[in-house]
């Protein structure tokens, strides 16, 4: 329960083997070029307030929750910039 609250997942969203089999029956998926970026951006949510993980860590470490949320803002900005850079920069292998 705590893990699902911190990670933002729920029991309904967990992967299940039947879901994978149903996808294979429908045929191959055609994913867009930003599918990986959309999946990777879920990591940014940990560093963007209000973050349940930051509140939990601040509570365990007995530090000010507001200070913790302010402290993780630069980390979230750096991670967002890194994701944007990877998305915008062209892949050198795709030119071949």
Biopython code that builds the backbone (N, CA, C, O; Angstrom):
import numpy as np
from Bio.PDB.StructureBuilder import StructureBuilder

atoms = [
    (1, "UNK", "N", (0.823, -1.178, 0.000)),
    (1, "UNK", "CA", (0.000, 0.000, 0.000)),
    (1, "UNK", "C", (0.874, 1.251, 0.000)),
    (1, "UNK", "O", (0.621, 2.195, -0.749)),
    (2, "UNK", "N", (1.911, 1.251, 0.852)),
    (2, "UNK", "CA", (2.800, 2.408, 0.921)),
    (2, "UNK", "C", (3.549, 2.590, -0.393)),
    (2, "UNK", "O", (3.715, 3.714, -0.866)),
    (3, "UNK", "N", (4.004, 1.481, -0.985)),
    (3, "UNK", "CA", (4.712, 1.573, -2.255)),
    (3, "UNK", "C", (3.810, 2.140, -3.343)),
    (3, "UNK", "O", (4.260, 2.953, -4.150)),
    (4, "UNK", "N", (2.563, 1.733, -3.381)),
    (4, "UNK", "CA", (1.666, 2.262, -4.409)),
    (4, "UNK", "C", (1.360, 3.733, -4.175)),
    (4, "UNK", "O", (1.170, 4.481, -5.134)),
    (5, "UNK", "N", (1.310, 4.163, -2.920)),
    (5, "UNK", "CA", (1.070, 5.581, -2.638)),
    (5, "UNK", "C", (2.266, 6.422, -3.032)),
    (5, "UNK", "O", (2.108, 7.529, -3.545)),
    (6, "UNK", "N", (3.454, 5.906, -2.797)),
    (6, "UNK", "CA", (4.671, 6.654, -3.110)),
    (6, "UNK", "C", (4.944, 6.665, -4.606)),
    (6, "UNK", "O", (5.333, 7.694, -5.158)),
    (7, "UNK", "N", (4.743, 5.535, -5.262)),
    (7, "UNK", "CA", (5.067, 5.450, -6.683)),
    (7, "UNK", "C", (3.944, 5.935, -7.584)),
    (7, "UNK", "O", (4.163, 6.158, -8.774)),
    (8, "UNK", "N", (2.754, 6.101, -7.042)),
    (8, "UNK", "CA", (1.643, 6.574, -7.858)),
    (8, "UNK", "C", (0.914, 5.465, -8.589)),
    (8, "UNK", "O", (0.027, 5.737, -9.398)),
    (9, "UNK", "N", (1.274, 4.224, -8.320)),
    (9, "UNK", "CA", (0.609, 3.118, -9.003)),
    (9, "UNK", "C", (-0.581, 2.643, -8.185)),
    (9, "UNK", "O", (-0.755, 3.021, -7.026)),
    (10, "UNK", "N", (-1.373, 1.830, -8.798)),
    (10, "UNK", "CA", (-2.493, 1.237, -8.081)),
    (10, "UNK", "C", (-2.586, -0.223, -8.478)),
    (10, "UNK", "O", (-1.898, -0.670, -9.396)),
    (11, "UNK", "N", (-3.424, -0.955, -7.798)),
    (11, "UNK", "CA", (-3.556, -2.377, -8.101)),
    (11, "UNK", "C", (-4.121, -2.580, -9.501)),
    (11, "UNK", "O", (-3.825, -3.584, -10.150)),
    (12, "UNK", "N", (-4.920, -1.652, -9.964)),
    (12, "UNK", "CA", (-5.519, -1.801, -11.290)),
    (12, "UNK", "C", (-4.500, -1.625, -12.400)),
    (12, "UNK", "O", (-4.707, -2.129, -13.504)),
    (13, "UNK", "N", (-3.425, -0.937, -12.144)),
    (13, "UNK", "CA", (-2.473, -0.610, -13.200)),
    (13, "UNK", "C", (-1.282, -1.548, -13.264)),
    (13, "UNK", "O", (-0.430, -1.395, -14.139)),
    (14, "UNK", "N", (-1.200, -2.507, -12.369)),
    (14, "UNK", "CA", (-0.025, -3.360, -12.370)),
    (14, "UNK", "C", (-0.043, -4.260, -13.602)),
    (14, "UNK", "O", (-1.115, -4.640, -14.075)),
    (15, "UNK", "N", (1.133, -4.605, -14.126)),
    (15, "UNK", "CA", (1.183, -5.460, -15.312)),
    (15, "UNK", "C", (0.686, -6.870, -14.999)),
    (15, "UNK", "O", (0.921, -7.401, -13.913)),
    (16, "UNK", "N", (0.022, -7.438, -15.930)),
    (16, "UNK", "CA", (-0.518, -8.775, -15.754)),
    (16, "UNK", "C", (-0.236, -9.561, -17.033)),
    (16, "UNK", "O", (-0.351, -9.005, -18.125)),
    (17, "UNK", "N", (0.130, -10.836, -16.925)),
    (17, "UNK", "CA", (0.436, -11.619, -18.136)),
    (17, "UNK", "C", (-0.706, -11.657, -19.140)),
    (17, "UNK", "O", (-0.454, -11.702, -20.344)),
    (18, "UNK", "N", (-1.950, -11.639, -18.686)),
    (18, "UNK", "CA", (-3.068, -11.665, -19.625)),
    (18, "UNK", "C", (-3.106, -10.415, -20.488)),
    (18, "UNK", "O", (-3.529, -10.475, -21.643)),
    (19, "UNK", "N", (-2.670, -9.281, -19.945)),
    (19, "UNK", "CA", (-2.653, -8.052, -20.737)),
    (19, "UNK", "C", (-1.643, -8.160, -21.870)),
    (19, "UNK", "O", (-1.908, -7.702, -22.981)),
    (20, "UNK", "N", (-0.492, -8.760, -21.601)),
    (20, "UNK", "CA", (0.524, -8.920, -22.645)),
    (20, "UNK", "C", (0.029, -9.859, -23.734)),
    (20, "UNK", "O", (0.259, -9.615, -24.918)),
    (21, "UNK", "N", (-0.649, -10.934, -23.341)),
    (21, "UNK", "CA", (-1.170, -11.871, -24.326)),
    (21, "UNK", "C", (-2.230, -11.219, -25.196)),
    (21, "UNK", "O", (-2.275, -11.466, -26.401)),
    (22, "UNK", "N", (-3.074, -10.401, -24.615)),
    (22, "UNK", "CA", (-4.113, -9.722, -25.389)),
    (22, "UNK", "C", (-3.487, -8.765, -26.390)),
    (22, "UNK", "O", (-3.989, -8.616, -27.504)),
    (23, "UNK", "N", (-2.398, -8.116, -26.005)),
    (23, "UNK", "CA", (-1.719, -7.210, -26.925)),
    (23, "UNK", "C", (-1.096, -7.947, -28.088)),
    (23, "UNK", "O", (-1.101, -7.448, -29.213)),
    (24, "UNK", "N", (-0.557, -9.130, -27.832)),
    (24, "UNK", "CA", (0.044, -9.918, -28.902)),
    (24, "UNK", "C", (-1.004, -10.437, -29.871)),
    (24, "UNK", "O", (-0.718, -10.589, -31.058)),
    (25, "UNK", "N", (-2.199, -10.709, -29.396)),
    (25, "UNK", "CA", (-3.259, -11.185, -30.288)),
    (25, "UNK", "C", (-3.711, -10.092, -31.241)),
    (25, "UNK", "O", (-4.109, -10.377, -32.370)),
    (26, "UNK", "N", (-3.655, -8.858, -30.801)),
    (26, "UNK", "CA", (-4.102, -7.745, -31.642)),
    (26, "UNK", "C", (-3.089, -7.396, -32.722)),
    (26, "UNK", "O", (-3.407, -6.641, -33.640)),
    (27, "UNK", "N", (-1.899, -7.920, -32.630)),
    (27, "UNK", "CA", (-0.872, -7.618, -33.608)),
    (27, "UNK", "C", (0.200, -6.734, -33.007)),
    (27, "UNK", "O", (0.078, -6.284, -31.868)),
    (28, "UNK", "N", (1.250, -6.485, -33.773)),
    (28, "UNK", "CA", (2.348, -5.677, -33.233)),
    (28, "UNK", "C", (1.908, -4.239, -32.994)),
    (28, "UNK", "O", (1.120, -3.671, -33.750)),
    (29, "UNK", "N", (2.434, -3.680, -31.936)),
    (29, "UNK", "CA", (2.110, -2.285, -31.628)),
    (29, "UNK", "C", (3.028, -1.369, -32.416)),
    (29, "UNK", "O", (4.215, -1.646, -32.593)),
    (30, "UNK", "N", (2.470, -0.308, -32.869)),
    (30, "UNK", "CA", (3.266, 0.707, -33.553)),
    (30, "UNK", "C", (3.404, 1.879, -32.603)),
    (30, "UNK", "O", (2.509, 2.717, -32.489)),
    (31, "UNK", "N", (4.531, 1.925, -31.929)),
    (31, "UNK", "CA", (4.723, 2.995, -30.953)),
    (31, "UNK", "C", (5.357, 4.194, -31.641)),
    (31, "UNK", "O", (6.154, 4.051, -32.568)),
    (32, "UNK", "N", (4.995, 5.352, -31.177)),
    (32, "UNK", "CA", (5.536, 6.584, -31.721)),
    (32, "UNK", "C", (6.948, 6.830, -31.231)),
    (32, "UNK", "O", (7.442, 6.113, -30.361)),
    (33, "UNK", "N", (7.593, 7.833, -31.780)),
    (33, "UNK", "CA", (8.979, 8.112, -31.401)),
    (33, "UNK", "C", (9.131, 8.620, -29.975)),
    (33, "UNK", "O", (10.224, 8.559, -29.411)),
    (34, "UNK", "N", (8.062, 9.117, -29.389)),
    (34, "UNK", "CA", (8.166, 9.671, -28.037)),
    (34, "UNK", "C", (7.645, 8.728, -26.960)),
    (34, "UNK", "O", (7.456, 9.141, -25.816)),
    (35, "UNK", "N", (7.414, 7.475, -27.312)),
    (35, "UNK", "CA", (6.891, 6.534, -26.327)),
    (35, "UNK", "C", (7.875, 6.336, -25.189)),
    (35, "UNK", "O", (7.487, 6.366, -24.021)),
    (36, "UNK", "N", (9.142, 6.135, -25.517)),
    (36, "UNK", "CA", (10.166, 5.961, -24.481)),
    (36, "UNK", "C", (10.315, 7.192, -23.617)),
    (36, "UNK", "O", (10.498, 7.090, -22.404)),
    (37, "UNK", "N", (10.237, 8.351, -24.238)),
    (37, "UNK", "CA", (10.352, 9.596, -23.474)),
    (37, "UNK", "C", (9.170, 9.775, -22.535)),
    (37, "UNK", "O", (9.328, 10.257, -21.414)),
    (38, "UNK", "N", (7.998, 9.390, -22.988)),
    (38, "UNK", "CA", (6.823, 9.500, -22.125)),
    (38, "UNK", "C", (6.927, 8.550, -20.939)),
    (38, "UNK", "O", (6.524, 8.895, -19.828)),
    (39, "UNK", "N", (7.463, 7.364, -21.168)),
    (39, "UNK", "CA", (7.641, 6.418, -20.072)),
    (39, "UNK", "C", (8.724, 6.886, -19.112)),
    (39, "UNK", "O", (8.574, 6.748, -17.898)),
    (40, "UNK", "N", (9.809, 7.435, -19.637)),
    (40, "UNK", "CA", (10.905, 7.887, -18.782)),
    (40, "UNK", "C", (10.533, 9.120, -17.977)),
    (40, "UNK", "O", (11.106, 9.360, -16.915)),
    (41, "UNK", "N", (9.594, 9.893, -18.460)),
    (41, "UNK", "CA", (9.222, 11.109, -17.735)),
    (41, "UNK", "C", (8.515, 10.815, -16.417)),
    (41, "UNK", "O", (8.341, 11.714, -15.595)),
    (42, "UNK", "N", (8.113, 9.585, -16.211)),
    (42, "UNK", "CA", (7.522, 9.219, -14.928)),
    (42, "UNK", "C", (8.497, 9.378, -13.777)),
    (42, "UNK", "O", (8.087, 9.576, -12.633)),
    (43, "UNK", "N", (9.792, 9.290, -14.074)),
    (43, "UNK", "CA", (10.807, 9.496, -13.041)),
    (43, "UNK", "C", (10.888, 10.925, -12.566)),
    (43, "UNK", "O", (11.334, 11.188, -11.449)),
    (44, "UNK", "N", (10.463, 11.847, -13.399)),
    (44, "UNK", "CA", (10.497, 13.258, -13.013)),
    (44, "UNK", "C", (9.476, 13.532, -11.911)),
    (44, "UNK", "O", (9.674, 14.428, -11.090)),
    (45, "UNK", "N", (8.401, 12.777, -11.889)),
    (45, "UNK", "CA", (7.342, 13.012, -10.900)),
    (45, "UNK", "C", (7.838, 12.854, -9.470)),
    (45, "UNK", "O", (7.264, 13.433, -8.547)),
    (46, "UNK", "N", (8.898, 12.076, -9.278)),
    (46, "UNK", "CA", (9.443, 11.901, -7.930)),
    (46, "UNK", "C", (10.045, 13.206, -7.428)),
    (46, "UNK", "O", (10.018, 13.479, -6.228)),
    (47, "UNK", "N", (10.588, 14.011, -8.334)),
    (47, "UNK", "CA", (11.301, 15.221, -7.942)),
    (47, "UNK", "C", (10.477, 16.492, -8.071)),
    (47, "UNK", "O", (10.994, 17.582, -7.824)),
    (48, "UNK", "N", (9.220, 16.382, -8.448)),
    (48, "UNK", "CA", (8.390, 17.569, -8.613)),
    (48, "UNK", "C", (7.359, 17.605, -7.488)),
    (48, "UNK", "O", (6.543, 16.691, -7.367)),
    (49, "UNK", "N", (7.387, 18.648, -6.667)),
    (49, "UNK", "CA", (6.414, 18.735, -5.568)),
    (49, "UNK", "C", (4.996, 18.856, -6.103)),
    (49, "UNK", "O", (4.829, 19.401, -7.194)),
    (50, "UNK", "N", (4.002, 18.404, -5.438)),
    (50, "UNK", "CA", (4.049, 17.686, -4.170)),
    (50, "UNK", "C", (4.376, 16.217, -4.403)),
    (50, "UNK", "O", (3.621, 15.506, -5.066)),
    (51, "UNK", "N", (5.472, 15.776, -3.872)),
    (51, "UNK", "CA", (5.939, 14.407, -4.041)),
    (51, "UNK", "C", (5.728, 13.637, -2.743)),
    (51, "UNK", "O", (6.229, 14.027, -1.688)),
    (52, "UNK", "N", (4.990, 12.554, -2.831)),
    (52, "UNK", "CA", (4.741, 11.737, -1.640)),
    (52, "UNK", "C", (6.031, 11.122, -1.130)),
    (52, "UNK", "O", (6.211, 10.960, 0.077)),
    (53, "UNK", "N", (6.933, 10.778, -2.048)),
    (53, "UNK", "CA", (8.212, 10.201, -1.635)),
    (53, "UNK", "C", (9.039, 11.214, -0.861)),
    (53, "UNK", "O", (9.666, 10.863, 0.138)),
    (54, "UNK", "N", (9.050, 12.466, -1.305)),
    (54, "UNK", "CA", (9.806, 13.503, -0.593)),
    (54, "UNK", "C", (9.227, 13.750, 0.794)),
    (54, "UNK", "O", (9.973, 13.953, 1.752)),
    (55, "UNK", "N", (7.916, 13.735, 0.905)),
    (55, "UNK", "CA", (7.277, 13.921, 2.210)),
    (55, "UNK", "C", (7.614, 12.755, 3.126)),
    (55, "UNK", "O", (7.879, 12.955, 4.312)),
    (56, "UNK", "N", (7.605, 11.542, 2.592)),
    (56, "UNK", "CA", (7.945, 10.367, 3.387)),
    (56, "UNK", "C", (9.392, 10.417, 3.860)),
    (56, "UNK", "O", (9.671, 10.156, 5.030)),
    (57, "UNK", "N", (10.314, 10.750, 2.961)),
    (57, "UNK", "CA", (11.731, 10.838, 3.333)),
    (57, "UNK", "C", (11.946, 11.942, 4.359)),
    (57, "UNK", "O", (12.699, 11.758, 5.315)),
    (58, "UNK", "N", (11.302, 13.077, 4.174)),
    (58, "UNK", "CA", (11.442, 14.175, 5.134)),
    (58, "UNK", "C", (10.903, 13.785, 6.501)),
    (58, "UNK", "O", (11.466, 14.168, 7.527)),
    (59, "UNK", "N", (9.826, 13.033, 6.517)),
    (59, "UNK", "CA", (9.264, 12.592, 7.796)),
    (59, "UNK", "C", (10.185, 11.612, 8.501)),
    (59, "UNK", "O", (10.386, 11.702, 9.712)),
    (60, "UNK", "N", (10.740, 10.683, 7.751)),
    (60, "UNK", "CA", (11.648, 9.702, 8.345)),
    (60, "UNK", "C", (12.929, 10.370, 8.827)),
    (60, "UNK", "O", (13.434, 10.045, 9.901)),
    (61, "UNK", "N", (13.457, 11.306, 8.031)),
    (61, "UNK", "CA", (14.700, 11.991, 8.397)),
    (61, "UNK", "C", (14.477, 13.102, 9.417)),
    (61, "UNK", "O", (15.437, 13.694, 9.912)),
    (62, "UNK", "N", (13.231, 13.385, 9.730)),
    (62, "UNK", "CA", (12.853, 14.425, 10.685)),
    (62, "UNK", "C", (13.406, 15.797, 10.283)),
    (62, "UNK", "O", (13.985, 16.517, 11.096)),
    (63, "UNK", "N", (13.209, 16.135, 9.002)),
    (63, "UNK", "CA", (13.570, 17.462, 8.501)),
    (63, "UNK", "C", (12.292, 18.164, 8.066)),
    (63, "UNK", "O", (11.238, 17.540, 7.943)),
    (64, "UNK", "N", (12.395, 19.453, 7.837)),
    (64, "UNK", "CA", (11.247, 20.253, 7.424)),
    (64, "UNK", "C", (10.767, 19.799, 6.044)),
    (64, "UNK", "O", (11.552, 19.747, 5.097)),
    (65, "UNK", "N", (9.493, 19.475, 5.934)),
    (65, "UNK", "CA", (8.937, 18.987, 4.671)),
    (65, "UNK", "C", (9.001, 20.074, 3.602)),
    (65, "UNK", "O", (9.321, 19.787, 2.448)),
    (66, "UNK", "N", (8.701, 21.316, 3.973)),
    (66, "UNK", "CA", (8.769, 22.420, 3.009)),
    (66, "UNK", "C", (10.168, 22.609, 2.460)),
    (66, "UNK", "O", (10.347, 22.843, 1.265)),
    (67, "UNK", "N", (11.168, 22.508, 3.339)),
    (67, "UNK", "CA", (12.556, 22.633, 2.887)),
    (67, "UNK", "C", (12.935, 21.486, 1.954)),
    (67, "UNK", "O", (13.672, 21.681, 0.988)),
    (68, "UNK", "N", (12.429, 20.297, 2.248)),
    (68, "UNK", "CA", (12.716, 19.144, 1.387)),
    (68, "UNK", "C", (12.096, 19.333, 0.011)),
    (68, "UNK", "O", (12.734, 19.044, -1.001)),
    (69, "UNK", "N", (10.853, 19.817, -0.036)),
    (69, "UNK", "CA", (10.198, 20.029, -1.323)),
    (69, "UNK", "C", (10.904, 21.107, -2.135)),
    (69, "UNK", "O", (11.004, 20.997, -3.357)),
    (70, "UNK", "N", (11.390, 22.141, -1.470)),
    (70, "UNK", "CA", (12.142, 23.184, -2.175)),
    (70, "UNK", "C", (13.492, 22.647, -2.637)),
    (70, "UNK", "O", (13.973, 23.018, -3.708)),
    (71, "UNK", "N", (14.106, 21.775, -1.835)),
    (71, "UNK", "CA", (15.420, 21.236, -2.181)),
    (71, "UNK", "C", (15.375, 20.312, -3.394)),
    (71, "UNK", "O", (16.367, 20.206, -4.115)),
    (72, "UNK", "N", (14.251, 19.641, -3.635)),
    (72, "UNK", "CA", (14.201, 18.726, -4.773)),
    (72, "UNK", "C", (13.813, 19.415, -6.080)),
    (72, "UNK", "O", (13.862, 18.792, -7.140)),
    (73, "UNK", "N", (13.433, 20.680, -6.021)),
    (73, "UNK", "CA", (13.088, 21.398, -7.259)),
    (73, "UNK", "C", (14.243, 21.455, -8.257)),
    (73, "UNK", "O", (14.021, 21.168, -9.434)),
    (74, "UNK", "N", (15.479, 21.814, -7.846)),
    (74, "UNK", "CA", (16.577, 21.814, -8.824)),
    (74, "UNK", "C", (16.854, 20.432, -9.408)),
    (74, "UNK", "O", (17.225, 20.318, -10.576)),
    (75, "UNK", "N", (16.677, 19.386, -8.609)),
    (75, "UNK", "CA", (16.874, 18.029, -9.127)),
    (75, "UNK", "C", (15.853, 17.707, -10.209)),
    (75, "UNK", "O", (16.195, 17.129, -11.241)),
    (76, "UNK", "N", (14.605, 18.080, -9.972)),
    (76, "UNK", "CA", (13.571, 17.860, -10.977)),
    (76, "UNK", "C", (13.819, 18.662, -12.240)),
    (76, "UNK", "O", (13.581, 18.176, -13.346)),
    (77, "UNK", "N", (14.300, 19.898, -12.080)),
    (77, "UNK", "CA", (14.606, 20.732, -13.249)),
    (77, "UNK", "C", (15.761, 20.143, -14.053)),
    (77, "UNK", "O", (15.721, 20.131, -15.283)),
    (78, "UNK", "N", (16.787, 19.656, -13.361)),
    (78, "UNK", "CA", (17.928, 19.037, -14.059)),
    (78, "UNK", "C", (17.500, 17.769, -14.791)),
    (78, "UNK", "O", (17.916, 17.532, -15.925)),
    (79, "UNK", "N", (16.680, 16.967, -14.150)),
    (79, "UNK", "CA", (16.208, 15.743, -14.781)),
    (79, "UNK", "C", (15.316, 16.049, -15.980)),
    (79, "UNK", "O", (15.405, 15.373, -17.005)),
    (80, "UNK", "N", (14.465, 17.054, -15.864)),
    (80, "UNK", "CA", (13.617, 17.450, -16.990)),
    (80, "UNK", "C", (14.459, 17.977, -18.150)),
    (80, "UNK", "O", (14.167, 17.691, -19.311)),
    (81, "UNK", "N", (15.499, 18.741, -17.839)),
    (81, "UNK", "CA", (16.401, 19.245, -18.878)),
    (81, "UNK", "C", (17.139, 18.101, -19.563)),
    (81, "UNK", "O", (17.314, 18.115, -20.781)),
    (82, "UNK", "N", (17.570, 17.114, -18.787)),
    (82, "UNK", "CA", (18.250, 15.958, -19.375)),
    (82, "UNK", "C", (17.315, 15.182, -20.297)),
    (82, "UNK", "O", (17.725, 14.763, -21.379)),
    (83, "UNK", "N", (16.074, 14.988, -19.886)),
    (83, "UNK", "CA", (15.105, 14.300, -20.743)),
    (83, "UNK", "C", (14.840, 15.101, -22.014)),
    (83, "UNK", "O", (14.773, 14.532, -23.103)),
    (84, "UNK", "N", (14.690, 16.403, -21.882)),
    (84, "UNK", "CA", (14.443, 17.244, -23.056)),
    (84, "UNK", "C", (15.628, 17.203, -24.011)),
    (84, "UNK", "O", (15.443, 17.187, -25.228)),
    (85, "UNK", "N", (16.837, 17.187, -23.474)),
    (85, "UNK", "CA", (18.034, 17.126, -24.315)),
    (85, "UNK", "C", (18.080, 15.822, -25.095)),
    (85, "UNK", "O", (18.388, 15.822, -26.286)),
    (86, "UNK", "N", (17.781, 14.731, -24.443)),
    (86, "UNK", "CA", (17.800, 13.432, -25.117)),
    (86, "UNK", "C", (16.723, 13.364, -26.193)),
    (86, "UNK", "O", (16.931, 12.760, -27.245)),
    (87, "UNK", "N", (15.588, 13.974, -25.937)),
    (87, "UNK", "CA", (14.505, 13.942, -26.918)),
    (87, "UNK", "C", (14.832, 14.821, -28.119)),
    (87, "UNK", "O", (14.567, 14.438, -29.258)),
    (88, "UNK", "N", (15.403, 15.992, -27.872)),
    (88, "UNK", "CA", (15.633, 16.960, -28.942)),
    (88, "UNK", "C", (16.837, 16.596, -29.799)),
    (88, "UNK", "O", (16.802, 16.756, -31.019)),
    (89, "UNK", "N", (17.906, 16.107, -29.168)),
    (89, "UNK", "CA", (19.096, 15.774, -29.943)),
    (89, "UNK", "C", (18.800, 14.612, -30.878)),
    (89, "UNK", "O", (18.207, 13.614, -30.468)),
    (90, "UNK", "N", (19.216, 14.741, -32.142)),
    (90, "UNK", "CA", (18.954, 13.648, -33.082)),
    (90, "UNK", "C", (19.865, 12.458, -32.798)),
    (90, "UNK", "O", (20.972, 12.603, -32.281)),
    (91, "UNK", "N", (19.373, 11.301, -33.147)),
    (91, "UNK", "CA", (20.147, 10.082, -32.996)),
    (91, "UNK", "C", (21.101, 9.968, -34.182)),
    (91, "UNK", "O", (20.646, 9.923, -35.325)),
    (92, "UNK", "N", (22.431, 9.920, -33.940)),
    (92, "UNK", "CA", (23.361, 9.855, -35.072)),
    (92, "UNK", "C", (23.202, 8.577, -35.891)),
    (92, "UNK", "O", (23.498, 8.582, -37.086)),
    (93, "UNK", "N", (22.751, 7.497, -35.292)),
    (93, "UNK", "CA", (22.578, 6.249, -36.031)),
    (93, "UNK", "C", (21.365, 6.287, -36.951)),
    (93, "UNK", "O", (21.283, 5.492, -37.888)),
    (94, "UNK", "N", (20.428, 7.186, -36.706)),
    (94, "UNK", "CA", (19.228, 7.231, -37.540)),
    (94, "UNK", "C", (19.497, 7.876, -38.898)),
    (94, "UNK", "O", (18.664, 7.783, -39.799)),
    (95, "UNK", "N", (20.637, 8.519, -39.053)),
    (95, "UNK", "CA", (20.966, 9.173, -40.333)),
    (95, "UNK", "C", (21.522, 8.191, -41.356)),
    (95, "UNK", "O", (21.606, 8.510, -42.542)),
    (96, "UNK", "N", (21.896, 7.018, -40.914)),
    (96, "UNK", "CA", (22.518, 6.055, -41.832)),
    (96, "UNK", "C", (21.504, 5.386, -42.703)),
    (96, "UNK", "O", (21.859, 4.548, -43.532)),
]
sb = StructureBuilder()
sb.init_structure("model")
sb.init_model(0)
sb.init_chain("A")
sb.init_seg("    ")
for serial, (resi, resn, name, xyz) in enumerate(atoms, 1):
    if name == "N":
        sb.init_residue(resn, " ", resi, " ")
    sb.init_atom(name, np.array(xyz, "f"), 0.0, 1.0, " ", f" {name:<3s}", serial, name[0])
structure = sb.get_structure()
